[in-house]
Amino acid sequence: MLPAPNLDDRRFQDLVDDAKRLVQQRCPTWTDHNVSDPGVTLIEAFAFMVDQLLYRLNRVPERHYVKFLELIGVHLFPPTAAQAEVTAWLSAPQPEIVRVKAGTEVATPRAEVEEAVVFQVAEDLDIVPCALARVASSIAESDIRDHTDMLGGGKPFYCFDQVPKPGDCLYIGLTNPVPSCAVLLEVDCQVEGVGVDPLDPPWIWEAWDGERWAACEVDRDTTGGFNQPGNVVVHVRRHASSVVGQESAAWLRCRVVEAAEHQPDYSASPRIGALAAATIGGTVTAVHGDLVLAEKLPPSEGVPGQVFALQHAPVTAATVPPVLEVSVGEGWEEWTRVETFALSGPDDRHFVLDESAGQIQLGPAVREPDGTLRHFGAVPPKGAVLRLSAYRTGGGRTGNVAAGALCLLRSPIPYVASVENRRPAAGGVDGETVEDAKVRGPLLLRTRDRAVTAEDYEHLTRQAAPEIARVRCVPAGDEPGGGAGAVRVLLVPAIPEDDGAALPFELLAPSEETLARVASHLDERRLIGARVAVEPPRYQGVTVVARIRARSHVLPARLQSAALDALYRWFHPLRGGPEGNGWPFGRPVNIGDVYAVLQALPGTEYIEEVRLYGADLTTGTRGESTTRLVLEPNTLVFSYQHQVRVEGS
């Protein structure tokens, strides 16, 4: 239900004070303004009546507007809950499975002025122990060489070809599959894998997931590309046993890849003398907010149109599918959630959930012209107990915490020493305001749940995915899959507040689940023959190189930090641009804007030089210096390695 507006904040005392000020202006001989004066009594009496009239009359237009919105089915979008991948680190490798149960709470530290932000683990995580079972390598996929016996006999072996080339692999077989776990590899190797950058070797780690080799994330590599004794931590997602060569194991592999531009390649193969493996942690998804299980509602009164208020509101969107359960004898009968009761019959066990208000609504009954009642949805018998199986409350953008912020384990687990989110949490969006709903109402009335214009696509996309911060619909044009009737719907997800710091590029990619949900929603509502592609925008990297002259009393280091923050804010996809609400799609980048941003900084004497470059975010290469970068309609900017030099006066 939409909240009633508060349009006139003037009250009784405000009217009395205004009347007394007018008395002083128009009747200066009236000097007694005490409450005992009869004239003041009349002022207060009339102020009371005017207060009542203003309160009602001024609210009528807006209140009618809000009620009309409710009649056409406009309800406030609920907040969405941020999600984060949380890694639980063991105090030491364990011989048995360590389980992190669903509902386990992790949180940020509590500050003096801020409450802790609490996340709950969404599903059970089993940290499965493992050990090294087999070791092999391959020069070509068909040429598998087993090194297990050599390793057991203390004989070092070359893990790649003598001159490594793309496709060479080191295979590591584990005793057990370790899905969603972090595997510690202890490697004893000699300084023979020469030629590479120890911090950026040309390799990737992969795990067999039952269907294909899936990429793994590498953490804490202290071997320098297999050039010194050290450890490698590999984070595995899906994992399954398979056969490599003639041996069955749960396989990981390190594969040499084509070196990128300016990335040195191997000139000789690393040589490994010893290898060990163990599970030291696991990663699981945690969701911001509280999960409420099996909340009992008041007993049914046995009449149509009943409304039940939940104990916690608002309910976050798209986190836990709500199921209403009604007691039947000794068991429970499940009722299904629907958007409206328009298609519900008298025997359909349906309910509507108003997430923003936190209310359960059952089907109404409408009296027909012949006097009969038509039921839209079944009615639970009188006295039946109702309960909502599960729902999550909370959410909002406060859950978009920075990387490493979720470091407190509020529910102790044996053998788990610490937790951390290695990436920022994302996806948290505040609930819709009444002002936003009033803008959305006419769009809903015009489209009637059909996608015809670009605005229709954008409106329906926000309806399907409230966690999206920005959405833009553009014609596909001459691009592949384009042509008449083809559009691209571009999604930018909500990301954490970064205070002007460099933004991790991977946060701008919407989740596969969000893309699939939006695509399915639009596919049901598009015109016949229309082709819709749902994807993130293209991003044009922008690099600014500037020299600034600081004023005499300004510290150059402080001005440099402020200049970098200003550039990252100006070119921000969500909070940049002239209006501060995100860089406009397709807006060109002019060097004059950069001059204006830097010159506006307190402490800047003048700008000596500014150079503007386009950057390829895939390869990291920088183009030629230019004064203007032209962007396509489906393109946003992304800051890439700005450089600012500040010189004192």
Helices and strands as residue ranges (DSSP letters): H 12-26, H 38-57, H 60-71, E 83-90, E 98-100, E 105-107, E 118-121, E 125-127, E 132-138, E 144-146, H 148-152, E 157-158, E 169-174, E 181-190, E 203-208, E 213-215, E 217-219, E 230-235, E 242-244, E 247-256, E 271-288, E 290-297, E 307-309, E 324-328, E 331-337, E 350-354, E 359-362, E 365-367, E 373-375, E 386-393, G 397-399, E 408-409, E 416-421, H 434-447, H 454-464, E 468-475, E 486-493, G 505-508, H 512-523, E 531-535, E 538-550, H 556-570, E 589-590, H 591-599, E 604-615, E 622-626, E 628-629, E 635-639, E 643-647
